[in-house]
Amino acid sequence: MISETAVSHYANLPQESFTDYGLLNLQRLYEVMPYKYPRLKSITYFNVNLEMKESKNDYLLRDNEAMLKLYSRLIASPYYLTKVEQNAKPSDGRGFVPLAPGRSFTKHTKLIPFVKIPDVYIGKLEYTLNGKPLQTQTEPPFGIELSAGDVPEGAVLQITAYNKAGQKAASKSFALSSRISVTVDGKDLSFEQPPVIRDGKHFNSAARHLRIDGGGGSVGSGYANGYGNQREYQRVHSNRQQDGQTERAGPSA
């Protein structure tokens, strides 16, 4: 628990604004720190303008529109609670883990970088995936969201930081991996072996236990890999049988 902390955005002496510094460190406090230290339970913000007392700094969020806007955006995350209660969890059930080798994700993910360069301020961050530009950010909050379908096998994400002068200050690459997820009738299915897409259309034998039916012999409302209806599923399945393939993407025997 952090019982008292704040980020200065203005120095009353010598009457100088540090908004860029405040925004950068406000994101580090409310977005980076909880994920870097997952046992952190509470952050109490010291929301006051000390004027000419003690540090002579202004921490009051309402005194800086950009600071207040970013603060409101950061605490709107489901990670932050709207009330204190026992065994509380994020409303969306999501958590964060370090981006280490071997990590993979399904559906979508959000990457939040913790960037420190010799300069005080970050000019911009550039994100590339397998050499292809994804996004450029020039102000906090820094981070990028990715969908599993956009991350091919063996993908490499590179983050490059520049200082305010436009000079490259640092760069680092991360291996990324995504997994296939299957949802039928609003429920995620689990497999003994991970399913694999072949030719962009169907699963291989690792997914032979996939059930398309929703019970009672009827086909469910969800269809894997673009099978938009029962006829399409049957057509593809029939063609595969005629081709002599043994893989199954339909109901298990």
C-alpha angles and dihedrals in degrees: 000000000000102000097187132008141132144174120239117226099171136034112213087201114071087011096241130149121230099181095142090052091047095050093047094050095040089061091047089052100047103028111022100037098054090052094044090048105030094180091066106118106179143016118197112196118216095223104188144110107230090193105188096346128102108329092006089222130137113229095161108125097206090059090068119047095200092051093049092048093051092044091052090049094049097049091046087076114111085237088078119071126233090206138016115253141145119278091004118179134183110281092234093048093234126139136179131240133179115275095246130160111282095029116130137174141205131219099354142339141191121226118204114190124207102212125186121173132173090258119077094232133047114227097194145330123225122201122200130177115206088341094308116120113244107171145339122213126192101179141028141310090066118194142096136227121219134189120223091234090060094055112077124200112286094018121168123207116202124196118195123189125204129190125233090272090060094251120140108252105172143349134191135178129214130194112236130197132180131197132212117254126194123203122189123180089351095305128109114236124221127214136200086225124026114260119245130208116224122194088352092283118072147018125257125230091288086076097047091123095059110128118206096179119096095213133284092052094293124125114248125237093251123075126190123232099003100311093148096185144359094269092055091049092049092047094053093042091049093049091051091052090051090051089057095246116152099200115112129209096169136076114323119250 
